[in-house]
C-alpha cells in the first residue's frame, strides 16, 4: 500500500474515533436528561403572572390550566395562551419557561372604552373595537356611548363587525383620535349614523358638530379648548361647530347671542 493509501486509512480511523466519542457523549447527555426528567428538578414550583391589575392571580392560573408539580417541559405554551385568552379581557403578551421550575406569563388587560347600544343592552368594546362584554346595567361603566351603528355580528374577544364599511372605518378613526387626544372625560356620546357628519355630545350636553373624520384629532383639540372656555363662562347650552378645521363656533340656545372660540 502506498503512502496515500496509508494516510487515507488513518483519516478514516480518526473519523471513526471522533464519531464514537461524539456518540458516547450524546448517549451520556441523553441518559442524564432522562434521569433529570424523572426527578422533580423540572417540576413546576412557581407560576408568575405579570401585568394583571384588576384580574385576580388565581383567576388567570385557573384559565391557564397549569398546576404546580407538572413537568415544565410537558406544558404546551401555545395551548396555555389559547386557554387564558378565552377571557376576552386578557391578551397574553409573552409566556416562557424560566428553568428549572418556573413558568412566567406576561399579560395586558383590556378595558371597556365605549358602549354600543344593541337590542336593549350595551356591547362593551375596547379602544381597538374588540368586544369584551354585553351588559344590561351601565350605571357602573362611565364610558362614551357610540350610537347609530349598523352591527352585522359580534363575538366576545373579536373585533366588532359593522355592516356599513364607511361607518366601520369612521369608528376606527374616531376611537383612535379620542384615545390619542385623551378626550374621554369630555365625551358622553358619539353619533356615527352619518360618517360624513359626525356628532358628539359633551358631558354637559353640548352638541358638537365634527363633520367627517379628516383632521379629527385636531378638531377634538379645538373642541376641548372651546368646552373648557364655555365651562368657565357657565355657558353649557348650545351647539358647537368644529367641522371646519382650525376654528370652533358656538351657537348658544335661548337667544343668548353668538360667539366664536378660536
Protein Blocks (a to p, Z undefined) as FASTA:
>chain_A
ZZklmmmmmmmmmmmmmmmmmmmmmmmmmmmmmmmmmmmklgcfbdcdehiaklcfklmm
mmnopaehiafklpcfklmmmmmmmpmkbccfbdcdddfkbccddddddddfbdcdeehi
acdddfkopafbdcfblklmccdddehiacfbdcehiacddfblmlmmmmmmmmmmmmmn
opmmmpmbdcfkbmmlccdddfkopacdebjaehklmmmmmmmmmmmmmmmnopagdcdd
fkbghiacdddehhnapadeZZ
